[in-house]
Amino acid sequence: MIEISAADIAELTNGTLTAGTDPELTVNMALTVTDSRAAVPGSMYVAKPGEHADGHDFTAAAFAAGAVLSLAERAVPADGNGNPFPAVVVADVVLAMGGLAAEVIRRIRASTPLTVIGITGSAGKTTTKDLLAGILSPLGPTIAPVGSFNGEVGVPLTVFRADTSTRYLIIEMGATKRGHISYLASMVRPDVGVVLCVGSAHAGEFGSIENIAMAKGELVEALAPQGHAILNYDDGRVRAMAERSGAPVVFFSSADAAGPESQDATLAQPGPDFVQARNVHTNGQGQPEFELSFPGEAHAHDVHSKLLGLHHVGNLLAAAAAAHVAGAPPAHIAASLSSQTAASRHRMERTDRADGVTVINDAYNANPESMRAALRTLAELGSSGRRTWAVLGEMLELGEDTVLEHDAVGRVAVRLNISRLLVVGAGARAMHVGAVMEGSWGEESMFLPDADAAAKILAAELQAGDVVLFKSSNGAGLRFLGDQIALSAGYGPTDPIDTASGERTVQP
């Protein structure tokens, strides 16, 4: 564990100790929490002001649960006499967390070898992170984010879990504006930087896809010359980031798996800087299979992934390339990729109900690129004659192009011959309009005001053999409807769902 004293925390964060706080008090950084309900004996509670609630209001609850120190922006009285809870008071608790995370990294590197791997991209970060953790964990103690901890709060919380026994530290990096990834990279100092793709997710916040590319490329700019940049050759904007890296570049590529936007890319021959997939295809279950080659290897390795959808090939290759430069043996990488199932929920999560209905819940995140990929997978699963349903909700943060992008997704559903399209929520209505304009007729496409209305249609009309996809941005909440339909007949994963979070209490 990494322990830091209250006095050192104050010095590192330019903070001050509240009256009565013992400067010699030490906290185990792994017990740092930002939610008072997660506090345990010995915790440091970060009183973070939020959009809907102020963490300072829950300080007493955190200390009642066992917290011994607070990182706060103001002192909080602990009793009627005005004596404060033990705390380090700082100007900005989020920035203070970042400074402490940098110190944890520094202390670990000072005593033991550590490889830090940063992953960014408009889609696929969590899946790639999970795959990479699965490859590296058998080779040494590995820390990876829980869920999608990828921002200025989540990254420090991930770092705090590391200690001097940690061999690999995987960091998922998200951004909503220029400079975010630079900040995260300065915090963790990655040895390996992986860029998956540049898409239109968050285009409304960035202003343009070019700005998104500039932001994602901040990761490779932060790499030291002895590091490695892992770049998607099949995405032209990512490929161009090679010029921004002072570190050696390893490309990953598969012409077979490339999306429409990269079909005109000239695929380089395998060389000393390529990890490549050949003969890419899906099996009868919609799972990708291919031959995986590494630089300097005379023979390829067969990969038979258990993930769902051809679009995961890029994530599989990215994990393979990052693991390769981190020292993992090629045969081990291929075997691990072939054995792993989806580790995080609501990402092409498949449930086969005993009544013959297949539910695909991919409603954790959505953007135009991932929508098209999920619809292509649904179409492939229906190619054997199964009836296909696409239950689609709003894609958030698309900016001024939101209507056009939703319209385009509806048209793609028709072109792929999806049997039924249910568009849920006012923000997604343009999908229904696009489907109708493209040539949908009758009730092939339906607009529904909310998830309850969609649930009634599905309960009444789903039949044995049907395949139903749920896809939306996280904020649209269709993942909960997907869980409901997966369990509604009493089949499939049977772990109870927590009604507050919508999560199964035991992961399937």
C-alpha positions in Angstrom: 0.0 0.0 0.0 1.0 3.6 -0.5 0.6 5.6 2.7 0.9 9.4 2.9 0.8 11.5 6.0 -1.7 14.4 6.5 1.3 16.8 6.6 2.6 15.5 3.3 -0.8 15.6 1.7 -1.0 19.3 2.8 2.4 20.0 1.4 1.8 18.2 -1.9 -1.6 20.0 -2.5 -0.7 23.4 -1.1 -3.4 22.8 1.5 -3.7 23.5 5.2 -4.6 21.2 8.1 -7.8 22.0 10.0 -7.3 22.7 13.7 -6.7 19.5 15.7 -5.7 17.4 12.7 -2.7 15.2 13.5 0.0 15.9 10.9 1.5 12.4 11.5 -1.9 10.7 10.6 -1.3 8.5 7.6 -3.8 7.3 5.2 -3.8 4.3 2.8 -4.4 5.9 -0.5 -6.2 2.8 -1.8 -9.0 3.7 0.7 -9.6 7.1 -0.9 -13.3 7.5 -1.7 -15.5 10.3 -3.2 -18.8 8.7 -2.0 -19.4 8.7 1.7 -21.3 5.4 1.3 -18.1 3.8 0.2 -16.1 4.9 3.2 -14.5 2.2 5.4 -12.3 2.3 8.5 -9.2 4.2 7.5 -10.6 6.0 4.5 -9.7 9.4 3.2 -13.0 11.1 2.1 -12.8 13.6 -0.8 -15.5 16.1 -0.3 -16.1 17.0 -3.9 -18.6 19.7 -4.8 -20.9 18.3 -7.6 -23.6 19.5 -10.0 -26.4 18.2 -7.9 -24.9 17.7 -4.4 -22.0 19.0 -2.3 -19.8 16.3 -0.9 -19.1 18.5 2.2 -22.7 17.8 3.3 -21.8 14.1 3.6 -18.6 14.5 5.6 -20.2 13.4 8.9 -21.6 10.2 7.2 -18.1 9.4 5.9 -16.5 9.7 9.3 -19.3 7.7 10.9 -18.4 4.9 8.5 -14.7 5.1 9.5 -13.0 7.8 7.5 -10.1 9.4 9.3 -9.3 12.3 7.1 -11.0 14.5 4.6 -9.7 16.3 1.5 -12.0 19.3 1.3 -12.4 22.8 0.1 -13.6 24.1 3.4 -13.6 23.0 7.0 -16.7 21.1 8.2 -17.8 21.4 11.9 -17.7 18.0 13.7 -19.6 19.1 16.7 -21.7 21.9 18.2 -18.6 23.7 19.4 -17.4 24.3 15.8 -14.4 21.9 16.0 -13.8 20.7 12.5 -13.4 17.2 11.2 -9.7 16.3 10.5 -9.1 17.6 7.0 -6.6 19.0 4.5 -8.3 22.1 3.0 -7.4 22.9 -0.5 -8.5 25.3 -3.2 -9.7 22.5 -5.6 -10.1 18.9 -4.4 -10.1 17.5 -8.0 -6.7 19.2 -8.8 -5.5 18.0 -5.4 -6.4 14.5 -6.3 -4.4 14.8 -9.4 -1.3 16.0 -7.5 -1.6 13.1 -5.1 -1.9 10.6 -7.9 1.3 12.0 -9.5 3.0 11.5 -6.1 1.8 7.9 -5.9 3.2 7.2 -9.4 6.5 8.8 -8.4 6.8 6.7 -5.3 6.1 3.5 -7.1 8.5 4.2 -9.9 11.2 5.0 -7.3 11.1 1.6 -5.9 9.9 -0.9 -8.5 9.5 -1.3 -12.3 6.2 0.0 -13.4 4.6 0.1 -16.9 1.9 2.7 -17.3 -0.4 2.2 -20.3 -2.8 5.0 -21.3 -5.8 4.3 -23.6 -7.9 6.8 -25.4 -10.3 7.0 -28.3 -13.9 7.9 -29.2 -15.0 4.3 -28.7 -13.7 1.0 -27.4 -11.6 2.3 -24.4 -13.3 0.2 -21.8 -13.3 -3.0 -23.8 -9.6 -2.5 -24.8 -8.8 -1.8 -21.2 -10.5 -5.0 -20.1 -8.8 -7.1 -22.7 -5.4 -5.7 -21.9 -5.9 -6.3 -18.2 -6.8 -9.9 -19.0 -3.6 -10.4 -20.9 -1.3 -8.7 -18.4 -2.7 -9.9 -15.1 -1.2 -13.4 -15.3 2.2 -11.8 -16.0 2.3 -9.5 -13.0 0.1 -7.5 -10.6 -2.1 -5.3 -12.7 -4.3 -2.4 -11.9 -7.0 -1.3 -14.3 -10.0 1.1 -13.9 -13.2 0.0 -12.4 -16.0 0.4 -15.0 -15.2 3.5 -17.0 -13.2 5.6 -14.6 -11.5 7.7 -17.2 -11.6 11.4 -16.1 -10.0 13.8 -13.7 -11.6 12.0 -10.8 -11.6 8.4 -12.0 -8.0 8.4 -13.1 -6.6 9.3 -9.6 -8.9 6.8 -8.0 -7.5 4.1 -10.2 -3.9 5.3 -9.5 -4.6 5.2 -5.7 -5.2 1.5 -5.9 -1.6 0.8 -7.1 1.3 0.1 -4.8 4.9 -1.0 -5.0 3.8 -4.5 -6.0 2.0 -3.2 -9.1 3.8 -4.2 -12.4 1.2 -2.8 -14.9 -1.0 0.2 -14.5 -3.7 0.6 -17.2 -5.3 4.1 -17.4 -8.4 4.8 -19.5 -8.4 8.5 -20.6 -11.5 10.4 -21.7 -11.9 14.0 -22.6 -14.5 16.6 -23.2 -12.2 19.4 -24.4 -8.7 20.1 -25.5 -6.1 19.8 -22.7 -7.9 17.1 -20.7 -5.7 14.2 -21.9 -2.6 16.3 -21.6 -3.5 16.9 -17.9 -4.2 13.2 -17.3 -0.9 12.2 -19.1 1.1 14.7 -17.0 -0.4 13.0 -14.0 0.4 9.4 -14.8 3.4 9.7 -17.3 2.4 6.8 -19.5 5.1 4.5 -21.0 2.6 3.3 -23.7 -0.1 5.4 -25.3 -2.9 3.7 -27.3 -5.2 5.7 -29.6 -8.1 3.6 -30.9 -10.2 5.9 -33.1 -11.5 9.4 -33.7 -15.2 9.6 -34.0 -18.0 12.1 -33.5 -18.7 11.4 -29.8 -18.6 14.7 -27.9 -18.5 16.6 -31.2 -20.9 19.1 -29.7 -18.4 19.9 -26.9 -15.3 19.9 -29.0 -16.8 21.9 -31.9 -15.4 19.6 -34.7 -14.0 16.1 -35.3 -10.7 17.8 -36.1 -10.6 19.2 -32.5 -11.4 15.7 -31.2 -8.4 14.4 -33.2 -6.2 17.1 -31.7 -7.3 16.2 -28.2 -6.8 12.4 -28.6 -3.3 13.0 -30.0 -2.3 14.7 -26.8 -1.6 11.3 -25.4 1.1 10.4 -28.0 2.7 13.9 -27.6 3.1 13.2 -23.9 5.2 10.0 -24.4 8.9 9.9 -23.6 11.3 8.9 -26.4 11.7 5.5 -24.8 7.9 4.9 -24.8 5.7 3.5 -27.5 2.7 4.9 -29.3 0.1 2.3 -30.4 -2.0 3.7 -33.3 -4.9 2.5 -35.4 -3.6 2.5 -38.9 -7.1 2.1 -40.4 -8.3 5.4 -39.0 -6.6 8.1 -41.0 -6.8 10.7 -38.3 -5.2 8.3 -35.8 -2.6 7.2 -38.4 -1.6 10.9 -38.8 -0.7 11.1 -35.1 2.5 9.2 -35.8 4.0 12.6 -36.7 3.1 14.0 -33.3 4.9 11.2 -31.4 8.5 11.5 -30.2 8.3 7.8 -29.2 8.5 4.8 -31.6 5.1 3.9 -33.2 3.5 0.5 -33.5 0.5 0.4 -35.8 -2.3 -2.1 -35.5 -4.4 -2.8 -38.6 -7.0 -5.0 -40.3 -8.3 -4.0 -43.7 -11.0 -6.6 -43.4 -12.3 -5.0 -40.2 -12.0 -1.4 -41.2 -15.1 0.8 -41.3 -16.5 2.6 -44.3 -14.6 5.7 -43.4 -11.2 3.9 -43.8 -11.8 1.7 -46.8 -9.6 3.9 -49.0 -6.6 3.5 -46.6 -3.7 1.8 -48.3 -2.8 -1.0 -46.0 1.0 -1.2 -45.4 2.7 -4.6 -45.5 3.5 -6.1 -42.1 6.8 -4.8 -40.9 8.7 -4.1 -37.8 6.0 -1.7 -36.6 2.8 -3.5 -37.3 0.5 -5.8 -35.4 -2.0 -7.1 -37.9 -5.1 -9.2 -38.4 -5.6 -11.3 -41.5 -8.6 -13.4 -42.8 -11.0 -11.5 -40.5 -14.5 -13.0 -40.3 -17.2 -13.8 -37.8 -18.4 -17.2 -36.9 -22.1 -18.3 -36.6 -22.4 -16.6 -33.2 -21.2 -13.2 -34.6 -17.8 -13.5 -32.8 -14.7 -12.3 -34.7 -11.9 -14.7 -35.7 -8.7 -13.9 -37.5 -5.0 -14.6 -37.8 -2.8 -12.4 -35.6 0.7 -11.5 -36.6 3.4 -9.6 -34.7 6.5 -7.8 -35.8 9.4 -10.2 -36.3 7.2 -13.3 -36.0 7.4 -15.7 -38.9 4.0 -17.3 -38.2 0.6 -16.0 -37.3 -1.5 -17.0 -34.3 -5.2 -17.9 -34.5 -7.6 -15.8 -32.5 -11.2 -17.0 -31.9 -12.7 -14.2 -29.8 -15.7 -14.6 -27.6 -16.7 -11.0 -28.0 -19.7 -10.1 -30.1 -19.2 -8.0 -33.3 -16.6 -7.5 -36.0 -16.0 -4.0 -34.7 -14.2 -5.5 -31.7 -11.3 -6.5 -34.0 -9.7 -3.1 -33.5 -10.0 -3.4 -29.8 -8.5 -6.8 -29.8 -5.6 -5.7 -32.0 -5.0 -2.6 -29.8 -4.8 -4.7 -26.7 -2.5 -7.2 -28.5 -0.1 -4.4 -29.6 0.0 -2.7 -26.2 0.7 -6.1 -24.5 3.4 -6.9 -27.1 5.4 -3.7 -26.4 4.9 -4.3 -22.7 6.7 -7.6 -23.0 3.9 -10.2 -23.2 4.7 -13.3 -25.3 2.7 -13.4 -28.6 1.4 -16.9 -28.0 0.1 -15.8 -24.6 -1.5 -12.8 -26.1 -3.4 -14.8 -28.7 -4.5 -17.4 -26.2 -5.8 -14.7 -23.8 -7.7 -12.9 -26.5 -9.4 -16.2 -27.5 -10.4 -17.0 -23.9 -11.8 -13.6 -22.7 -15.4 -12.7 -22.5 -16.9 -9.2 -22.0 -15.7 -8.0 -18.6 -17.8 -4.8 -18.4 -21.5 -4.7 -18.5 -23.8 -3.3 -21.2 -21.2 -3.5 -24.0 -22.5 -6.0 -26.6 -23.6 -8.1 -23.6 -25.5 -11.1 -24.9 -28.2 -13.0 -23.0 -29.8 -16.0 -24.7 -33.1 -16.6 -23.0 -34.4 -20.1 -22.7 -37.4 -19.2 -24.8 -35.2 -18.6 -27.8 -35.0 -14.8 -27.7 -31.4 -13.3 -27.8 -30.9 -10.0 -26.1 -27.9 -7.8 -26.9 -27.4 -4.9 -24.4 -25.0 -2.4 -25.8 -26.6 0.7 -24.2 -23.7 2.0 -22.1 -22.5 4.5 -24.7 -23.4 5.4 -28.3 -22.2 7.6 -31.1 -22.9 7.3 -34.9 -19.9 5.0 -35.5 -20.7 2.5 -32.7 -24.4 2.6 -33.7 -23.6 1.5 -37.2 -21.2 -1.2 -35.9 -23.9 -2.6 -33.5 -26.5 -2.6 -36.3 -24.1 -4.5 -38.6 -23.6 -7.1 -35.9 -27.4 -7.4 -35.4 -27.8 -7.8 -39.2 -25.2 -10.6 -39.2 -27.0 -12.4 -36.4 -30.2 -12.2 -38.4 -28.7 -13.4 -41.7 -29.7 -17.0 -40.9 -33.4 -16.0 -40.9 -33.9 -14.8 -37.4 -36.1 -11.7 -36.9 -34.1 -8.7 -35.7 -35.2 -5.8 -33.5 -33.2 -2.6 -32.9 -34.3 -0.6 -29.9 -32.5 2.6 -30.2 -32.3 5.7 -28.0 -30.7 9.1 -28.2 -27.0 9.7 -29.0 -25.9 12.6 -26.7 -23.4 15.4 -27.2 -23.4 15.4 -31.0 -23.8 19.2 -31.3 -25.4 20.8 -34.3 -25.3 17.6 -36.4 -27.5 15.7 -33.9 -30.6 15.6 -36.2 -28.6 14.6 -39.3 -26.7 11.9 -37.4 -29.9 10.4 -35.9 -31.6 10.5 -39.3 -28.6 8.6 -40.8 -28.8 5.8 -38.2 -32.4 5.2 -39.0 -31.6 4.9 -42.7 -28.8 2.5 -41.9 -31.2 0.3 -40.0 -33.4 0.1 -43.1 -30.5 -0.6 -45.5 -29.4 -3.4 -43.3 -32.9 -4.9 -43.4 -33.4 -4.8 -39.7 -36.9 -6.3 -39.2 -38.2 -3.9 -36.6 -36.9 -0.5 -35.4 -38.2 0.9 -32.1 -37.0 4.5 -31.6 -37.3 5.6 -27.9 -37.4 9.1 -26.7 -37.9 12.6 -28.2 -34.2 13.2 -28.7 -33.9 10.2 -31.0 -37.1 10.8 -33.0 -35.0 11.7 -36.2 -34.0 8.0 -36.4 -37.6 7.1 -37.0 -38.1 9.9 -39.5 -34.9 8.8 -41.4 -36.1 5.1 -41.5 -39.5 6.2 -42.8 -37.9 8.4 -45.5 -35.5 5.7 -46.5 -38.3 3.3 -47.2 -39.7 1.7 -44.0 -43.4 1.1 -44.1 -46.3 0.1 -41.8 -45.1 -0.6 -38.3 -41.6 -1.7 -39.3 -40.3 1.5 -37.6 -42.1 2.9 -34.5 -41.4 6.0 -32.5 -42.1 5.5 -28.8 -42.1 8.2 -26.1 -40.3 6.3 -23.4 -38.9 2.9 -22.3 -42.1 1.8 -20.7 -43.9 2.0 -24.1 -41.1 0.1 -25.7 -41.3 -2.6 -23.0 -45.0 -3.1 -23.7 -44.4 -3.6 -27.4 -41.5 -6.1 -26.8 -43.4 -8.0 -24.2 -46.3 -8.5 -26.6 -44.5 -9.1 -29.8 -41.1 -10.8 -29.2 -41.1 -14.4 -30.5 -38.8 -17.4 -30.1 -35.7 -16.9 -32.3 -35.8 -13.1 -32.3 -32.7 -11.1 -31.7 -33.1 -7.7 -30.0 -30.5 -5.0 -29.7 -30.6 -2.2 -27.2 -28.3 0.8 -28.0 -28.2 4.4 -26.7 -26.0 6.8 -24.9 -25.7 6.1 -21.2 -27.9 9.0 -20.2 -30.8 7.7 -22.3 -31.0 4.7 -19.9 -31.9 1.9 -22.4 -29.5 -0.4 -20.6 -32.1 -0.8 -17.9 -34.7 -1.7 -20.4 -32.3 -4.2 -21.9 -31.8 -5.8 -18.5 -35.6 -5.9 -18.0 -36.2 -7.7 -21.3 -33.3 -10.1 -20.7 -34.8 -11.2 -17.4 -38.5 -10.7 -18.1 -39.3 -14.2 -19.1 -37.3 -15.6 -16.1 -34.5 -16.8 -18.2 -30.9 -15.8 -18.8 -28.7 -14.3 -16.1 -30.7 -14.5 -12.8 -28.7 -12.3 -10.5 -31.0 -9.7 -8.9 -30.9 -6.1 -10.2 -30.2 -3.3 -7.8 -33.1 -0.9 -8.3 -31.1 2.2 -7.5 -28.3 1.6 -9.9 -29.9 -0.8 -12.4 -26.8 -3.0 -12.1 -26.9 -6.8 -11.3 -25.6 -7.3 -7.8 -23.5 -10.2 -9.2 -22.0 -9.7 -12.6 -23.0 -12.3 -15.3 
